[in-house]
């Protein structure tokens, strides 16, 4: 009887040793991944450590369990203390389906700015920062805005180069060079940060500002596709570190990571895009105090935004 038990005990002992070995290897792998992530985060943070970002407070709408709207503002400060918002977008995340939608608001929209006379929409940011811009959009469209993020164009270049060292693939529809600081040739190109920013800012054609906004959306969609690729995953920690210095936001670091993970898990779905005002809903006007502006049918555009976001508007 004793002779029959010995082989069984030996086999169990070998299994326990193998199991412990697997656990040890798993622990080493997790520890190594953690160390790598920490070092890369520190590396990214060090790159942006000389970029001063003042603490930001934002009076956002209360969170809900259905969707989250983040107001994204792009500025070209050029060393100025105050600047108008060159780019105004609403990033909308459906928490149930993980769908992401992007709405761009034209900067020359003739807007009712609370506490001031009507002026171009981008003036709201100059007069009262993110809160006044958000209040203006809420008042006009009834949309909820929960969080805010602001990035300077020069910082955008750096973030792109960290996220996509080999460039972001974009189909450049024509040769471009006027007033963008780079020369781009027609065709599918891999654009670095400076080139991608130049592409997004080009407006020296018949489309004007509407073409510029379309290219901004196209650039962000291409960058999103790059970030959700498998090859981009090792770059996440370094990018997260750089974000702390390059992007001013009221979103906590932990919530940034959580949102990024949710968006990554949503896969390579198409980034749905809308530009306000929509087609056939506006005209160009001129006022002595505001210059050339876009006057739009507010109700038509509010309805278009509501249908696009699939959100109730106030």
Steps between C-alpha positions, in 0.01 A plus 500: 500500500783739590667431166183601311471837683855618439471564119174692557664723762796564270270597213306741725825651621618554141168662410528736800854592398394567142204712621728702728740546211222637280391737779857620543538566127165680497606714797829588330317590177250725684779665701704559185197648323434725797860621512498560123173694522631712789827582326322586175249718686788685667672536163191657346446723802860621483457599134213729596625614840608842371152571365315695765138393549303700754249306714159519340153503650199439282134524594385195311157344495440209742615162369240249383509131420410536133749732332789738557574818305846658508556849361832503312659837428805550279685829532794663328624714789837605354607613845188707570330481838152499342402366162193417299413136450604395151339158530184409693383140505270286710620142554199288591539153651201268526574303817268214408615435144852653523426698183692823456374803307669828419319830444685808374366852549611761249689778673322779307150401615316815611431402860305633797774520763354522855575840654632646176369614165477245221836427342694223331486173694876481547492834685321332791817315595701822482255681727435234761692183431354151486206573731369789290545304178315203651222727628468651151463156340256385770290814451489464123466123460383368839781245503658360816874555539662296777873561455749720323840451336721765339812449292735747335587419140873479572431236765281309256804450276695343786217268600459374144871421474485302825182313406608430140881512458461374143234755415122492457362376169291766324374524143601858411249611239717769337840666519509735799749754632346847537511632858549159666878490544545172310472374143267206441457307178180341375456133581515262795769625738631416845497839672700591808365737764591821323370375166174370648441834669575681174252277317234570764554876477500541122216720369642670189244353262137544401378316811662751734429444868257216430778307327730570791247357746447194280875437493522543877243226541678282246831547682350401835326198346832384349675554834228303676551209257872512575444495876269198501744288297685220679836660420399814694437324833864514622494877443206563734700553823736754341209677334310509830799664667530765229127574516544623858717786377352567158124492559314719746190322628276443800494123428704311760790281390316184609190601303716579198643147512154350548355692206797410278456132585129515422564669167772249414263211573244652264722386216550653160152632442460810288515829690169667420535873427275804473569867428279778635346680315371226272457544126232744377443643848711814502606816320796737523441841652715790613476723806714799590586366845557137397604501136402211271289241684288191437134551581315174525154357551542406866201264526604308188850452636379412848282231348790370289723481808233319702450239229875453452579456870181305581489705817218708652571872470357762736 
